[in-house]
Amino acid sequence: MSKLGMGLMRLPLMDENDQTSIDYEEVNKMVDAYMDAGFDYFDTAFVYHEGVGEAAFRKCVVERYPRESFKIATKLPLFVITEESQLEPIFAQQLENCGVDYIDYYMLHNVSGFTENAWKNVDLYSFIQKKKEEGYIKHIGISTHGNAEFLEEILFEHPELEFVLLQINYLDWEDEGIESRKCLEVARKYNKQVMIMEPYKGGFLADVPEEAEKIMKDYNPDRSVVSWAMRFVANIEDVEVVLTGASNLEQLESNIQEFNDTDPLNDEEMEIISQVSEIINSNITVDCTKCRYCVDTCPEDIDIAKIFDLYNKHKLLETDEWTQFGNAYLNYTKLDGVGIASDCIECENCIEECPQQINIPEVLKDVAKTFETEIYGFTD
């Protein structure tokens, strides 16, 4: 049976427009509920919450619980690595950020075509192996959104790796771009531990279209929508950890409850999952999981993840009229320093960082066409 991991990528905020404004009181409650339920695996990264994610882990876990009571996983930020001289200072900073003497699970973050400048030009693998030998790391691995062929090349070339963190959920299981099932099979072939991220695909599988929800509820009215997603991943064999993020205590408690009630899906339920996937794919306009990797690279300060979330919700209503999401777009992008969709200069920095391979500049054009009209107050 896999373990439930607590992902720290989408923590509760005091100000939803400021990723650094973490609500520590709420996070403390979440950590306590998670630990009280018998779980102990926390996952963060150097870049989460615009650089304060690891420190939030220190404040809410390390400073409140004994070291032997939890495991911490974090990641080397390949996005910023250009030369070997950066590795030691960044790693030292991560130990300080997290407030620990060693890291249980350490990953190269998002090993893929988007970060090849780092892993091709800098000997990252020797560095993390050395840190393991020195006792600063217990287990070394990678996180990746690459396809199965790419993953096989990495695992063949680097047998020292012990685990992989993969994007797996029922929507991506047979997706030709993500290849969740095929990636899992590659990891098994090389006898690597598997950790799962994005079991709800950034929230898509917690808020499915009404048509899809009806199919699920007609079959079993007592099961929540998210329970289908959790049951799918929790019953995959040879999975060490299933990571779920939560933005408040209620979501976390729901994750725990669903994880503790994960009987396997039967054949009829798997067929329903297939139908639901078809419906979701036909309704999703932008396949954005709100990871926010693109946001830091935008020279025009466009909060791409936030804008795409509003755009998706608007599109689901299938209307050209005013919606609350267009109004939210107007209010949010009018804030000082926040770019609007039409500010995009098509530099394509964001494309290089996007794990979902979205052509972001092209989508932003349609966002601008949809929201930046007289009906929403963008008159020149």
SVG drawing of the C-alpha trace seen along z (x, -y; Angstrom):
<svg xmlns="http://www.w3.org/2000/svg" viewBox="-28 -55 60 60">
<polyline fill="none" stroke="black" stroke-width="0.4" points="0.0,0.0 1.3,-3.4 1.7,-6.3 -0.1,-9.6 2.3,-12.5 1.6,-16.1 2.6,-18.4 3.6,-21.9 3.2,-23.5 -0.3,-25.1 -0.4,-26.2 -3.1,-28.5 -2.5,-32.2 -3.4,-35.4 -3.5,-37.2 -4.4,-35.1 -2.4,-37.4 0.8,-37.0 2.4,-33.5 4.7,-34.4 1.8,-35.4 1.5,-31.9 -1.2,-31.4 1.1,-29.7 -1.6,-29.2 -3.7,-27.3 -0.7,-25.3 0.1,-24.3 -3.4,-22.9 -3.0,-21.0 0.4,-19.6 -1.1,-18.5 -4.1,-16.8 -1.8,-15.0 0.7,-13.8 -2.2,-12.8 -3.5,-10.6 -0.3,-8.6 1.5,-10.1 4.9,-11.7 6.1,-12.5 6.4,-16.2 7.3,-17.3 8.5,-20.9 11.0,-22.6 13.4,-25.5 11.0,-27.5 7.7,-26.8 5.8,-29.9 8.3,-32.1 11.2,-30.8 9.6,-30.6 8.2,-27.1 11.1,-25.3 11.2,-27.9 7.5,-27.3 8.2,-23.6 10.9,-24.5 8.5,-26.8 5.5,-24.5 7.1,-21.1 10.8,-21.1 10.3,-23.7 7.3,-21.8 8.1,-18.1 11.2,-15.9 13.4,-15.2 12.8,-11.4 9.0,-11.8 8.9,-13.1 10.5,-12.7 11.3,-15.6 11.6,-15.6 12.9,-18.6 14.4,-19.4 17.4,-21.0 16.1,-23.9 17.4,-23.0 15.6,-26.1 18.4,-28.4 21.4,-26.1 24.0,-27.2 27.3,-26.2 28.7,-23.8 29.8,-26.6 26.1,-27.1 25.4,-23.7 27.1,-23.8 25.6,-27.2 22.1,-26.3 22.2,-23.0 23.6,-24.6 20.8,-27.2 18.2,-24.4 19.5,-22.7 19.2,-26.1 15.8,-26.8 14.4,-23.4 16.2,-23.6 17.6,-20.0 21.0,-18.3 20.0,-15.9 17.3,-15.5 15.4,-12.2 14.5,-12.3 16.4,-14.7 15.5,-15.2 16.7,-16.9 13.6,-19.1 11.7,-18.5 14.4,-16.7 13.1,-17.2 13.7,-19.0 12.8,-22.3 15.8,-22.0 18.4,-20.3 20.7,-23.3 21.3,-22.3 21.5,-18.5 23.4,-18.4 26.0,-21.0 26.5,-20.5 27.3,-17.2 24.3,-17.2 24.2,-13.4 27.7,-13.2 26.9,-16.1 23.8,-14.5 25.6,-11.1 28.4,-12.8 26.0,-14.5 24.4,-11.1 27.8,-9.6 28.6,-12.4 25.3,-11.7 23.4,-14.9 20.9,-12.9 19.3,-9.6 17.8,-8.8 18.4,-10.4 16.0,-10.7 14.4,-12.9 11.0,-14.5 10.1,-14.6 7.2,-15.4 9.1,-13.8 7.6,-11.0 8.4,-7.3 11.2,-7.3 12.9,-10.2 12.6,-8.6 14.1,-5.3 17.2,-7.2 17.7,-8.9 17.3,-5.7 19.5,-3.7 22.3,-6.3 22.0,-6.8 21.5,-3.5 22.5,-5.4 19.0,-6.9 16.7,-5.3 13.3,-6.8 11.3,-8.9 8.4,-11.3 5.9,-11.0 2.7,-12.8 0.1,-10.1 -3.7,-10.3 -6.6,-8.8 -6.8,-11.6 -3.1,-11.3 -2.9,-7.5 -3.1,-7.1 -2.4,-10.7 0.0,-10.7 1.9,-13.7 2.2,-12.7 2.2,-8.9 1.6,-8.2 1.1,-4.4 4.2,-4.0 6.4,-6.0 5.3,-3.9 6.2,-0.8 9.7,-2.2 10.2,-2.9 9.2,0.7 11.6,2.0 14.5,0.3 13.3,1.3 12.9,-2.3 10.6,-3.5 7.7,-5.5 6.2,-8.6 3.1,-10.1 2.4,-13.8 -0.7,-15.5 -3.2,-12.7 -6.0,-15.4 -4.2,-17.1 -4.0,-20.5 -7.6,-20.3 -9.2,-19.3 -10.3,-16.0 -11.8,-17.6 -14.1,-19.8 -15.2,-17.9 -17.9,-19.0 -21.5,-18.4 -22.0,-15.7 -19.0,-13.8 -20.1,-14.2 -23.6,-12.9 -22.2,-9.7 -20.1,-9.2 -23.0,-10.0 -25.5,-7.9 -23.3,-4.9 -22.5,-5.6 -24.1,-8.7 -22.1,-8.2 -18.7,-8.6 -17.2,-12.0 -15.7,-13.1 -12.2,-13.1 -12.5,-9.6 -12.4,-8.2 -9.1,-10.0 -7.7,-8.9 -8.8,-5.3 -7.2,-5.2 -3.7,-6.1 -3.7,-4.6 -4.3,-1.1 -1.5,-1.2 1.1,1.5 4.6,0.5 3.9,-3.1 5.7,-4.4 4.0,-7.7 0.9,-9.5 1.4,-13.3 -1.6,-15.5 -1.6,-19.3 -4.1,-21.2 -4.9,-24.9 -6.8,-24.6 -7.5,-22.2 -10.8,-21.0 -9.1,-19.9 -6.4,-18.1 -8.9,-16.3 -10.8,-15.2 -7.5,-13.9 -6.9,-11.8 -10.4,-10.5 -10.4,-9.5 -6.9,-7.9 -8.1,-5.8 -11.1,-4.6 -9.5,-3.4 -10.9,-0.1 -9.9,0.9 -12.0,-0.3 -13.9,2.5 -14.2,3.0 -17.5,1.1 -15.9,-1.8 -12.9,-1.8 -15.2,-2.2 -16.8,-5.1 -13.3,-6.6 -12.8,-6.3 -16.1,-8.1 -15.3,-10.8 -11.8,-11.3 -13.4,-11.9 -15.8,-14.4 -13.1,-16.3 -10.8,-16.4 -13.6,-17.8 -14.3,-20.5 -10.8,-21.7 -9.7,-24.6 -6.2,-24.9 -4.5,-21.9 -2.8,-24.0 -2.2,-22.4 -1.2,-25.8 2.3,-24.7 3.4,-28.4 6.8,-27.5 5.9,-29.8 5.1,-32.8 8.6,-33.5 10.0,-33.6 7.5,-36.2 9.2,-39.5 5.8,-41.2 4.7,-39.9 1.7,-38.1 0.3,-35.7 -0.3,-33.0 -1.5,-30.3 -4.1,-32.6 -5.4,-33.9 -5.7,-30.4 -7.7,-29.2 -10.2,-32.1 -10.2,-31.5 -10.9,-27.7 -13.8,-28.4 -15.3,-31.0 -15.1,-28.7 -16.9,-25.9 -20.0,-28.2 -20.0,-28.3 -21.1,-31.9 -19.9,-35.1 -21.7,-37.2 -20.5,-38.6 -19.4,-36.1 -18.0,-36.4 -14.7,-35.0 -14.3,-37.8 -15.0,-40.2 -12.4,-38.5 -9.9,-38.8 -10.7,-42.6 -10.2,-43.1 -7.1,-41.0 -5.2,-42.3 -5.9,-45.9 -3.7,-45.5 -0.4,-47.4 2.3,-45.4 0.2,-42.6 0.3,-42.1 -2.8,-41.4 -2.9,-38.7 -2.3,-41.1 0.9,-42.3 2.5,-39.0 5.5,-39.7 5.8,-36.1 9.3,-35.6 8.4,-31.9 10.3,-31.7 7.1,-30.3 6.9,-27.5 10.3,-26.2 9.2,-26.0 5.7,-24.4 5.5,-20.7 2.2,-20.3 3.8,-21.6 1.2,-24.4 1.8,-27.0 1.1,-29.7 1.5,-32.8 -1.1,-31.4 -3.5,-30.7 -3.0,-34.2 -4.1,-35.7 -7.5,-34.0 -7.6,-35.0 -7.2,-38.6 -9.8,-38.2 -12.2,-36.7 -11.7,-39.0 -10.2,-42.2 -13.3,-43.7 -15.6,-46.6 -17.9,-44.3 -15.0,-43.8 -13.9,-47.4 -10.7,-47.2 -11.6,-50.1 -8.8,-52.2"/>
</svg>
